[in-house]
Amino acid sequence: MSASRSPNMSWWNGPTVLDTLDEFKVSELPKDQAAAFPDPGRYRFDERRILAGRVEAGSIKVGDRIVF
């Protein structure tokens, strides 16, 4: 992607949005925290309950006890 400063913003001396985005650092996901599973979807099939969502922190393994 190519970008350049606009002549309409000559008063701005700070970094551009792209310059600022380039400074972001990717951090590793926290693995030693309690699992965070925000606002999961809940589905009901017969007597079964299915929870659908994304683990935002920690981890969940087969056999782990979870409480909602």
mmCIF file of the N, C-alpha and C atoms, coordinates in Angstrom:
data_MODEL
# 
_entry.id   MODEL 
# 
loop_
_atom_site.group_PDB 
_atom_site.id 
_atom_site.type_symbol 
_atom_site.label_atom_id 
_atom_site.label_alt_id 
_atom_site.label_comp_id 
_atom_site.label_asym_id 
_atom_site.label_entity_id 
_atom_site.label_seq_id 
_atom_site.pdbx_PDB_ins_code 
_atom_site.Cartn_x 
_atom_site.Cartn_y 
_atom_site.Cartn_z 
_atom_site.occupancy 
_atom_site.B_iso_or_equiv 
_atom_site.pdbx_formal_charge 
_atom_site.auth_seq_id 
_atom_site.auth_comp_id 
_atom_site.auth_asym_id 
_atom_site.auth_atom_id 
_atom_site.pdbx_PDB_model_num 
ATOM 1   N N  . MET A 1 1  ? 0.852   -1.176  0.000  1.00 0.00 ? 1  MET A N  1 
ATOM 2   C CA . MET A 1 1  ? 0.000   0.000   0.000  1.00 0.00 ? 1  MET A CA 1 
ATOM 3   C C  . MET A 1 1  ? 0.894   1.235   0.000  1.00 0.00 ? 1  MET A C  1 
ATOM 4   N N  . SER A 1 2  ? 0.549   2.184   -0.801 1.00 0.00 ? 2  SER A N  1 
ATOM 5   C CA . SER A 1 2  ? 1.317   3.409   -0.891 1.00 0.00 ? 2  SER A CA 1 
ATOM 6   C C  . SER A 1 2  ? 0.457   4.562   -0.380 1.00 0.00 ? 2  SER A C  1 
ATOM 7   N N  . ALA A 1 3  ? 1.057   5.431   0.420  1.00 0.00 ? 3  ALA A N  1 
ATOM 8   C CA . ALA A 1 3  ? 0.329   6.580   0.959  1.00 0.00 ? 3  ALA A CA 1 
ATOM 9   C C  . ALA A 1 3  ? 1.286   7.761   1.058  1.00 0.00 ? 3  ALA A C  1 
ATOM 10  N N  . SER A 1 4  ? 0.727   8.927   1.021  1.00 0.00 ? 4  SER A N  1 
ATOM 11  C CA . SER A 1 4  ? 1.539   10.136  1.195  1.00 0.00 ? 4  SER A CA 1 
ATOM 12  C C  . SER A 1 4  ? 0.737   11.154  1.990  1.00 0.00 ? 4  SER A C  1 
ATOM 13  N N  . ARG A 1 5  ? 1.434   12.107  2.557  1.00 0.00 ? 5  ARG A N  1 
ATOM 14  C CA . ARG A 1 5  ? 0.777   13.156  3.349  1.00 0.00 ? 5  ARG A CA 1 
ATOM 15  C C  . ARG A 1 5  ? -0.041  14.066  2.437  1.00 0.00 ? 5  ARG A C  1 
ATOM 16  N N  . SER A 1 6  ? -1.162  14.498  2.949  1.00 0.00 ? 6  SER A N  1 
ATOM 17  C CA . SER A 1 6  ? -2.042  15.378  2.185  1.00 0.00 ? 6  SER A CA 1 
ATOM 18  C C  . SER A 1 6  ? -1.581  16.829  2.331  1.00 0.00 ? 6  SER A C  1 
ATOM 19  N N  . PRO A 1 7  ? -1.614  17.601  1.263  1.00 0.00 ? 7  PRO A N  1 
ATOM 20  C CA . PRO A 1 7  ? -1.292  19.024  1.388  1.00 0.00 ? 7  PRO A CA 1 
ATOM 21  C C  . PRO A 1 7  ? -2.343  19.765  2.222  1.00 0.00 ? 7  PRO A C  1 
ATOM 22  N N  . ASN A 1 8  ? -3.508  19.163  2.400  1.00 0.00 ? 8  ASN A N  1 
ATOM 23  C CA . ASN A 1 8  ? -4.559  19.785  3.215  1.00 0.00 ? 8  ASN A CA 1 
ATOM 24  C C  . ASN A 1 8  ? -4.294  19.667  4.709  1.00 0.00 ? 8  ASN A C  1 
ATOM 25  N N  . MET A 1 9  ? -3.279  18.886  5.071  1.00 0.00 ? 9  MET A N  1 
ATOM 26  C CA . MET A 1 9  ? -2.963  18.683  6.486  1.00 0.00 ? 9  MET A CA 1 
ATOM 27  C C  . MET A 1 9  ? -1.566  19.194  6.809  1.00 0.00 ? 9  MET A C  1 
ATOM 28  N N  . SER A 1 10 ? -1.142  20.269  6.174  1.00 0.00 ? 10 SER A N  1 
ATOM 29  C CA . SER A 1 10 ? 0.217   20.776  6.372  1.00 0.00 ? 10 SER A CA 1 
ATOM 30  C C  . SER A 1 10 ? 0.478   21.219  7.816  1.00 0.00 ? 10 SER A C  1 
ATOM 31  N N  . TRP A 1 11 ? -0.584  21.476  8.563  1.00 0.00 ? 11 TRP A N  1 
ATOM 32  C CA . TRP A 1 11 ? -0.448  21.894  9.954  1.00 0.00 ? 11 TRP A CA 1 
ATOM 33  C C  . TRP A 1 11 ? -0.082  20.731  10.869 1.00 0.00 ? 11 TRP A C  1 
ATOM 34  N N  . TRP A 1 12 ? -0.266  19.467  10.401 1.00 0.00 ? 12 TRP A N  1 
ATOM 35  C CA . TRP A 1 12 ? -0.002  18.302  11.252 1.00 0.00 ? 12 TRP A CA 1 
ATOM 36  C C  . TRP A 1 12 ? 1.438   17.840  11.069 1.00 0.00 ? 12 TRP A C  1 
ATOM 37  N N  . ASN A 1 13 ? 2.188   17.813  12.180 1.00 0.00 ? 13 ASN A N  1 
ATOM 38  C CA . ASN A 1 13 ? 3.584   17.388  12.134 1.00 0.00 ? 13 ASN A CA 1 
ATOM 39  C C  . ASN A 1 13 ? 3.795   16.015  12.760 1.00 0.00 ? 13 ASN A C  1 
ATOM 40  N N  . GLY A 1 14 ? 2.751   15.426  13.279 1.00 0.00 ? 14 GLY A N  1 
ATOM 41  C CA . GLY A 1 14 ? 2.865   14.130  13.938 1.00 0.00 ? 14 GLY A CA 1 
ATOM 42  C C  . GLY A 1 14 ? 2.913   12.979  12.949 1.00 0.00 ? 14 GLY A C  1 
ATOM 43  N N  . PRO A 1 15 ? 2.949   11.760  13.473 1.00 0.00 ? 15 PRO A N  1 
ATOM 44  C CA . PRO A 1 15 ? 3.004   10.594  12.593 1.00 0.00 ? 15 PRO A CA 1 
ATOM 45  C C  . PRO A 1 15 ? 1.676   10.377  11.877 1.00 0.00 ? 15 PRO A C  1 
ATOM 46  N N  . THR A 1 16 ? 1.759   9.712   10.730 1.00 0.00 ? 16 THR A N  1 
ATOM 47  C CA . THR A 1 16 ? 0.544   9.371   10.006 1.00 0.00 ? 16 THR A CA 1 
ATOM 48  C C  . THR A 1 16 ? -0.106  8.153   10.677 1.00 0.00 ? 16 THR A C  1 
ATOM 49  N N  . VAL A 1 17 ? -1.322  7.863   10.287 1.00 0.00 ? 17 VAL A N  1 
ATOM 50  C CA . VAL A 1 17 ? -2.000  6.688   10.821 1.00 0.00 ? 17 VAL A CA 1 
ATOM 51  C C  . VAL A 1 17 ? -1.207  5.428   10.466 1.00 0.00 ? 17 VAL A C  1 
ATOM 52  N N  . LEU A 1 18 ? -0.737  5.331   9.234  1.00 0.00 ? 18 LEU A N  1 
ATOM 53  C CA . LEU A 1 18 ? 0.043   4.165   8.824  1.00 0.00 ? 18 LEU A CA 1 
ATOM 54  C C  . LEU A 1 18 ? 1.349   4.053   9.603  1.00 0.00 ? 18 LEU A C  1 
ATOM 55  N N  . ASP A 1 19 ? 2.010   5.180   9.870  1.00 0.00 ? 19 ASP A N  1 
ATOM 56  C CA . ASP A 1 19 ? 3.238   5.151   10.677 1.00 0.00 ? 19 ASP A CA 1 
ATOM 57  C C  . ASP A 1 19 ? 2.932   4.606   12.072 1.00 0.00 ? 19 ASP A C  1 
ATOM 58  N N  . THR A 1 20 ? 1.829   5.044   12.652 1.00 0.00 ? 20 THR A N  1 
ATOM 59  C CA . THR A 1 20 ? 1.440   4.596   13.987 1.00 0.00 ? 20 THR A CA 1 
ATOM 60  C C  . THR A 1 20 ? 1.103   3.108   13.979 1.00 0.00 ? 20 THR A C  1 
ATOM 61  N N  . LEU A 1 21 ? 0.380   2.643   12.962 1.00 0.00 ? 21 LEU A N  1 
ATOM 62  C CA . LEU A 1 21 ? 0.042   1.222   12.873 1.00 0.00 ? 21 LEU A CA 1 
ATOM 63  C C  . LEU A 1 21 ? 1.299   0.362   12.726 1.00 0.00 ? 21 LEU A C  1 
ATOM 64  N N  . ASP A 1 22 ? 2.283   0.866   12.010 1.00 0.00 ? 22 ASP A N  1 
ATOM 65  C CA . ASP A 1 22 ? 3.538   0.129   11.837 1.00 0.00 ? 22 ASP A CA 1 
ATOM 66  C C  . ASP A 1 22 ? 4.287   -0.042  13.155 1.00 0.00 ? 22 ASP A C  1 
ATOM 67  N N  . GLU A 1 23 ? 4.010   0.796   14.137 1.00 0.00 ? 23 GLU A N  1 
ATOM 68  C CA . GLU A 1 23 ? 4.698   0.721   15.430 1.00 0.00 ? 23 GLU A CA 1 
ATOM 69  C C  . GLU A 1 23 ? 4.086   -0.320  16.358 1.00 0.00 ? 23 GLU A C  1 
ATOM 70  N N  . PHE A 1 24 ? 2.904   -0.845  16.034 1.00 0.00 ? 24 PHE A N  1 
ATOM 71  C CA . PHE A 1 24 ? 2.259   -1.840  16.892 1.00 0.00 ? 24 PHE A CA 1 
ATOM 72  C C  . PHE A 1 24 ? 3.116   -3.095  16.961 1.00 0.00 ? 24 PHE A C  1 
ATOM 73  N N  . LYS A 1 25 ? 3.184   -3.672  18.145 1.00 0.00 ? 25 LYS A N  1 
ATOM 74  C CA . LYS A 1 25 ? 3.913   -4.920  18.353 1.00 0.00 ? 25 LYS A CA 1 
ATOM 75  C C  . LYS A 1 25 ? 2.898   -6.027  18.644 1.00 0.00 ? 25 LYS A C  1 
ATOM 76  N N  . VAL A 1 26 ? 3.096   -7.182  18.041 1.00 0.00 ? 26 VAL A N  1 
ATOM 77  C CA . VAL A 1 26 ? 2.222   -8.329  18.274 1.00 0.00 ? 26 VAL A CA 1 
ATOM 78  C C  . VAL A 1 26 ? 2.705   -9.020  19.538 1.00 0.00 ? 26 VAL A C  1 
ATOM 79  N N  . SER A 1 27 ? 1.793   -9.199  20.486 1.00 0.00 ? 27 SER A N  1 
ATOM 80  C CA . SER A 1 27 ? 2.167   -9.880  21.719 1.00 0.00 ? 27 SER A CA 1 
ATOM 81  C C  . SER A 1 27 ? 1.593   -11.292 21.711 1.00 0.00 ? 27 SER A C  1 
ATOM 82  N N  . GLU A 1 28 ? 2.208   -12.149 22.493 1.00 0.00 ? 28 GLU A N  1 
ATOM 83  C CA . GLU A 1 28 ? 1.702   -13.512 22.584 1.00 0.00 ? 28 GLU A CA 1 
ATOM 84  C C  . GLU A 1 28 ? 0.442   -13.533 23.429 1.00 0.00 ? 28 GLU A C  1 
ATOM 85  N N  . LEU A 1 29 ? -0.440  -14.464 23.101 1.00 0.00 ? 29 LEU A N  1 
ATOM 86  C CA . LEU A 1 29 ? -1.661  -14.610 23.883 1.00 0.00 ? 29 LEU A CA 1 
ATOM 87  C C  . LEU A 1 29 ? -1.314  -15.143 25.265 1.00 0.00 ? 29 LEU A C  1 
ATOM 88  N N  . PRO A 1 30 ? -1.991  -14.645 26.307 1.00 0.00 ? 30 PRO A N  1 
ATOM 89  C CA . PRO A 1 30 ? -1.716  -15.144 27.665 1.00 0.00 ? 30 PRO A CA 1 
ATOM 90  C C  . PRO A 1 30 ? -2.214  -16.577 27.813 1.00 0.00 ? 30 PRO A C  1 
ATOM 91  N N  . LYS A 1 31 ? -1.310  -17.490 28.169 1.00 0.00 ? 31 LYS A N  1 
ATOM 92  C CA . LYS A 1 31 ? -1.681  -18.892 28.286 1.00 0.00 ? 31 LYS A CA 1 
ATOM 93  C C  . LYS A 1 31 ? -1.828  -19.333 29.735 1.00 0.00 ? 31 LYS A C  1 
ATOM 94  N N  . ASP A 1 32 ? -1.315  -18.548 30.679 1.00 0.00 ? 32 ASP A N  1 
ATOM 95  C CA . ASP A 1 32 ? -1.366  -18.956 32.076 1.00 0.00 ? 32 ASP A CA 1 
ATOM 96  C C  . ASP A 1 32 ? -2.512  -18.296 32.841 1.00 0.00 ? 32 ASP A C  1 
ATOM 97  N N  . GLN A 1 33 ? -3.450  -17.691 32.154 1.00 0.00 ? 33 GLN A N  1 
ATOM 98  C CA . GLN A 1 33 ? -4.606  -17.072 32.793 1.00 0.00 ? 33 GLN A CA 1 
ATOM 99  C C  . GLN A 1 33 ? -5.804  -18.013 32.724 1.00 0.00 ? 33 GLN A C  1 
ATOM 100 N N  . ALA A 1 34 ? -6.807  -17.694 33.532 1.00 0.00 ? 34 ALA A N  1 
ATOM 101 C CA . ALA A 1 34 ? -8.059  -18.432 33.445 1.00 0.00 ? 34 ALA A CA 1 
ATOM 102 C C  . ALA A 1 34 ? -8.649  -18.222 32.057 1.00 0.00 ? 34 ALA A C  1 
ATOM 103 N N  . ALA A 1 35 ? -9.365  -19.201 31.587 1.00 0.00 ? 35 ALA A N  1 
ATOM 104 C CA . ALA A 1 35 ? -9.950  -19.102 30.253 1.00 0.00 ? 35 ALA A CA 1 
ATOM 105 C C  . ALA A 1 35 ? -10.994 -17.990 30.208 1.00 0.00 ? 35 ALA A C  1 
ATOM 106 N N  . ALA A 1 36 ? -10.955 -17.198 29.173 1.00 0.00 ? 36 ALA A N  1 
ATOM 107 C CA . ALA A 1 36 ? -11.952 -16.148 28.946 1.00 0.00 ? 36 ALA A CA 1 
ATOM 108 C C  . ALA A 1 36 ? -12.702 -16.516 27.674 1.00 0.00 ? 36 ALA A C  1 
ATOM 109 N N  . PHE A 1 37 ? -13.987 -16.719 27.794 1.00 0.00 ? 37 PHE A N  1 
ATOM 110 C CA . PHE A 1 37 ? -14.839 -17.179 26.695 1.00 0.00 ? 37 PHE A CA 1 
ATOM 111 C C  . PHE A 1 37 ? -16.040 -16.246 26.650 1.00 0.00 ? 37 PHE A C  1 
ATOM 112 N N  . PRO A 1 38 ? -15.847 -14.992 26.168 1.00 0.00 ? 38 PRO A N  1 
ATOM 113 C CA . PRO A 1 38 ? -16.904 -13.983 26.279 1.00 0.00 ? 38 PRO A CA 1 
ATOM 114 C C  . PRO A 1 38 ? -18.125 -14.262 25.407 1.00 0.00 ? 38 PRO A C  1 
ATOM 115 N N  . ASP A 1 39 ? -19.273 -14.011 25.982 1.00 0.00 ? 39 ASP A N  1 
ATOM 116 C CA . ASP A 1 39 ? -20.574 -14.043 25.319 1.00 0.00 ? 39 ASP A CA 1 
ATOM 117 C C  . ASP A 1 39 ? -20.708 -15.146 24.267 1.00 0.00 ? 39 ASP A C  1 
ATOM 118 N N  . PRO A 1 40 ? -20.635 -16.385 24.700 1.00 0.00 ? 40 PRO A N  1 
ATOM 119 C CA . PRO A 1 40 ? -20.741 -17.456 23.711 1.00 0.00 ? 40 PRO A CA 1 
ATOM 120 C C  . PRO A 1 40 ? -22.159 -17.601 23.173 1.00 0.00 ? 40 PRO A C  1 
ATOM 121 N N  . GLY A 1 41 ? -22.259 -18.146 21.977 1.00 0.00 ? 41 GLY A N  1 
ATOM 122 C CA . GLY A 1 41 ? -23.574 -18.491 21.445 1.00 0.00 ? 41 GLY A CA 1 
ATOM 123 C C  . GLY A 1 41 ? -24.057 -19.757 22.145 1.00 0.00 ? 41 GLY A C  1 
ATOM 124 N N  . ARG A 1 42 ? -25.324 -19.827 22.404 1.00 0.00 ? 42 ARG A N  1 
ATOM 125 C CA . ARG A 1 42 ? -25.883 -20.998 23.087 1.00 0.00 ? 42 ARG A CA 1 
ATOM 126 C C  . ARG A 1 42 ? -26.933 -21.628 22.196 1.00 0.00 ? 42 ARG A C  1 
ATOM 127 N N  . TYR A 1 43 ? -26.774 -22.919 21.947 1.00 0.00 ? 43 TYR A N  1 
ATOM 128 C CA . TYR A 1 43 ? -27.705 -23.635 21.084 1.00 0.00 ? 43 TYR A CA 1 
ATOM 129 C C  . TYR A 1 43 ? -28.238 -24.848 21.828 1.00 0.00 ? 43 TYR A C  1 
ATOM 130 N N  . ARG A 1 44 ? -29.496 -25.147 21.583 1.00 0.00 ? 44 ARG A N  1 
ATOM 131 C CA . ARG A 1 44 ? -30.130 -26.265 22.263 1.00 0.00 ? 44 ARG A CA 1 
ATOM 132 C C  . ARG A 1 44 ? -30.574 -27.294 21.224 1.00 0.00 ? 44 ARG A C  1 
ATOM 133 N N  . PHE A 1 45 ? -30.107 -28.524 21.387 1.00 0.00 ? 45 PHE A N  1 
ATOM 134 C CA . PHE A 1 45 ? -30.502 -29.643 20.536 1.00 0.00 ? 45 PHE A CA 1 
ATOM 135 C C  . PHE A 1 45 ? -30.981 -30.758 21.454 1.00 0.00 ? 45 PHE A C  1 
ATOM 136 N N  . ASP A 1 46 ? -32.255 -31.070 21.394 1.00 0.00 ? 46 ASP A N  1 
ATOM 137 C CA . ASP A 1 46 ? -32.825 -32.073 22.298 1.00 0.00 ? 46 ASP A CA 1 
ATOM 138 C C  . ASP A 1 46 ? -32.458 -31.701 23.733 1.00 0.00 ? 46 ASP A C  1 
ATOM 139 N N  . GLU A 1 47 ? -31.758 -32.599 24.418 1.00 0.00 ? 47 GLU A N  1 
ATOM 140 C CA . GLU A 1 47 ? -31.341 -32.328 25.802 1.00 0.00 ? 47 GLU A CA 1 
ATOM 141 C C  . GLU A 1 47 ? -29.914 -31.774 25.881 1.00 0.00 ? 47 GLU A C  1 
ATOM 142 N N  . ARG A 1 48 ? -29.271 -31.653 24.739 1.00 0.00 ? 48 ARG A N  1 
ATOM 143 C CA . ARG A 1 48 ? -27.887 -31.178 24.720 1.00 0.00 ? 48 ARG A CA 1 
ATOM 144 C C  . ARG A 1 48 ? -27.832 -29.660 24.623 1.00 0.00 ? 48 ARG A C  1 
ATOM 145 N N  . ARG A 1 49 ? -26.777 -29.089 25.168 1.00 0.00 ? 49 ARG A N  1 
ATOM 146 C CA . ARG A 1 49 ? -26.514 -27.661 25.046 1.00 0.00 ? 49 ARG A CA 1 
ATOM 147 C C  . ARG A 1 49 ? -25.160 -27.493 24.381 1.00 0.00 ? 49 ARG A C  1 
ATOM 148 N N  . ILE A 1 50 ? -25.105 -26.669 23.352 1.00 0.00 ? 50 ILE A N  1 
ATOM 149 C CA . ILE A 1 50 ? -23.859 -26.401 22.633 1.00 0.00 ? 50 ILE A CA 1 
ATOM 150 C C  . ILE A 1 50 ? -23.502 -24.943 22.863 1.00 0.00 ? 50 ILE A C  1 
ATOM 151 N N  . LEU A 1 51 ? -22.263 -24.695 23.311 1.00 0.00 ? 51 LEU A N  1 
ATOM 152 C CA . LEU A 1 51 ? -21.764 -23.332 23.480 1.00 0.00 ? 51 LEU A CA 1 
ATOM 153 C C  . LEU A 1 51 ? -20.773 -23.061 22.358 1.00 0.00 ? 51 LEU A C  1 
ATOM 154 N N  . ALA A 1 52 ? -20.944 -21.946 21.689 1.00 0.00 ? 52 ALA A N  1 
ATOM 155 C CA . ALA A 1 52 ? -20.054 -21.593 20.581 1.00 0.00 ? 52 ALA A CA 1 
ATOM 156 C C  . ALA A 1 52 ? -19.458 -20.225 20.845 1.00 0.00 ? 52 ALA A C  1 
ATOM 157 N N  . GLY A 1 53 ? -18.175 -20.104 20.686 1.00 0.00 ? 53 GLY A N  1 
ATOM 158 C CA . GLY A 1 53 ? -17.516 -18.823 20.904 1.00 0.00 ? 53 GLY A CA 1 
ATOM 159 C C  . GLY A 1 53 ? -16.034 -18.952 20.632 1.00 0.00 ? 53 GLY A C  1 
ATOM 160 N N  . ARG A 1 54 ? -15.278 -17.989 21.109 1.00 0.00 ? 54 ARG A N  1 
ATOM 161 C CA . ARG A 1 54 ? -13.844 -17.959 20.879 1.00 0.00 ? 54 ARG A CA 1 
ATOM 162 C C  . ARG A 1 54 ? -13.130 -17.767 22.212 1.00 0.00 ? 54 ARG A C  1 
ATOM 163 N N  . VAL A 1 55 ? -12.139 -18.563 22.478 1.00 0.00 ? 55 VAL A N  1 
ATOM 164 C CA . VAL A 1 55 ? -11.344 -18.425 23.700 1.00 0.00 ? 55 VAL A CA 1 
ATOM 165 C C  . VAL A 1 55 ? -10.427 -17.216 23.520 1.00 0.00 ? 55 VAL A C  1 
ATOM 166 N N  . GLU A 1 56 ? -10.591 -16.196 24.356 1.00 0.00 ? 56 GLU A N  1 
ATOM 167 C CA . GLU A 1 56 ? -9.802  -14.967 24.245 1.00 0.00 ? 56 GLU A CA 1 
ATOM 168 C C  . GLU A 1 56 ? -8.533  -15.006 25.088 1.00 0.00 ? 56 GLU A C  1 
ATOM 169 N N  . ALA A 1 57 ? -8.525  -15.812 26.138 1.00 0.00 ? 57 ALA A N  1 
ATOM 170 C CA . ALA A 1 57 ? -7.345  -15.933 26.999 1.00 0.00 ? 57 ALA A CA 1 
ATOM 171 C C  . ALA A 1 57 ? -7.355  -17.317 27.622 1.00 0.00 ? 57 ALA A C  1 
ATOM 172 N N  . GLY A 1 58 ? -6.181  -17.792 28.032 1.00 0.00 ? 58 GLY A N  1 
ATOM 173 C CA . GLY A 1 58 ? -6.096  -19.103 28.645 1.00 0.00 ? 58 GLY A CA 1 
ATOM 174 C C  . GLY A 1 58 ? -6.329  -20.203 27.630 1.00 0.00 ? 58 GLY A C  1 
ATOM 175 N N  . SER A 1 59 ? -6.733  -21.359 28.122 1.00 0.00 ? 59 SER A N  1 
ATOM 176 C CA . SER A 1 59 ? -6.989  -22.480 27.228 1.00 0.00 ? 59 SER A CA 1 
ATOM 177 C C  . SER A 1 59 ? -8.039  -23.392 27.821 1.00 0.00 ? 59 SER A C  1 
ATOM 178 N N  . ILE A 1 60 ? -8.679  -24.165 26.988 1.00 0.00 ? 60 ILE A N  1 
ATOM 179 C CA . ILE A 1 60 ? -9.670  -25.156 27.402 1.00 0.00 ? 60 ILE A CA 1 
ATOM 180 C C  . ILE A 1 60 ? -9.287  -26.454 26.717 1.00 0.00 ? 60 ILE A C  1 
ATOM 181 N N  . LYS A 1 61 ? -9.214  -27.537 27.509 1.00 0.00 ? 61 LYS A N  1 
ATOM 182 C CA . LYS A 1 61 ? -8.874  -28.843 26.961 1.00 0.00 ? 61 LYS A CA 1 
ATOM 183 C C  . LYS A 1 61 ? -10.047 -29.792 27.153 1.00 0.00 ? 61 LYS A C  1 
ATOM 184 N N  . VAL A 1 62 ? -10.081 -30.834 26.376 1.00 0.00 ? 62 VAL A N  1 
ATOM 185 C CA . VAL A 1 62 ? -11.095 -31.866 26.515 1.00 0.00 ? 62 VAL A CA 1 
ATOM 186 C C  . VAL A 1 62 ? -11.028 -32.396 27.950 1.00 0.00 ? 62 VAL A C  1 
ATOM 187 N N  . GLY A 1 63 ? -12.173 -32.464 28.586 1.00 0.00 ? 63 GLY A N  1 
ATOM 188 C CA . GLY A 1 63 ? -12.242 -32.965 29.956 1.00 0.00 ? 63 GLY A CA 1 
ATOM 189 C C  . GLY A 1 63 ? -12.207 -31.877 31.012 1.00 0.00 ? 63 GLY A C  1 
ATOM 190 N N  . ASP A 1 64 ? -11.847 -30.635 30.648 1.00 0.00 ? 64 ASP A N  1 
ATOM 191 C CA . ASP A 1 64 ? -11.860 -29.537 31.604 1.00 0.00 ? 64 ASP A CA 1 
ATOM 192 C C  . ASP A 1 64 ? -13.281 -29.232 32.046 1.00 0.00 ? 64 ASP A C  1 
ATOM 193 N N  . ARG A 1 65 ? -13.438 -28.937 33.321 1.00 0.00 ? 65 ARG A N  1 
ATOM 194 C CA . ARG A 1 65 ? -14.753 -28.532 33.843 1.00 0.00 ? 65 ARG A CA 1 
ATOM 195 C C  . ARG A 1 65 ? -14.911 -27.032 33.616 1.00 0.00 ? 65 ARG A C  1 
ATOM 196 N N  . ILE A 1 66 ? -16.027 -26.644 33.032 1.00 0.00 ? 66 ILE A N  1 
ATOM 197 C CA . ILE A 1 66 ? -16.297 -25.231 32.803 1.00 0.00 ? 66 ILE A CA 1 
ATOM 198 C C  . ILE A 1 66 ? -17.621 -24.862 33.448 1.00 0.00 ? 66 ILE A C  1 
ATOM 199 N N  . VAL A 1 67 ? -17.717 -23.642 33.924 1.00 0.00 ? 67 VAL A N  1 
ATOM 200 C CA . VAL A 1 67 ? -18.921 -23.144 34.580 1.00 0.00 ? 67 VAL A CA 1 
ATOM 201 C C  . VAL A 1 67 ? -19.331 -21.838 33.917 1.00 0.00 ? 67 VAL A C  1 
ATOM 202 N N  . PHE A 1 68 ? -20.619 -21.742 33.572 1.00 0.00 ? 68 PHE A N  1 
ATOM 203 C CA . PHE A 1 68 ? -21.142 -20.518 32.958 1.00 0.00 ? 68 PHE A CA 1 
ATOM 204 C C  . PHE A 1 68 ? -22.228 -19.968 33.836 1.00 0.00 ? 68 PHE A C  1 
# 
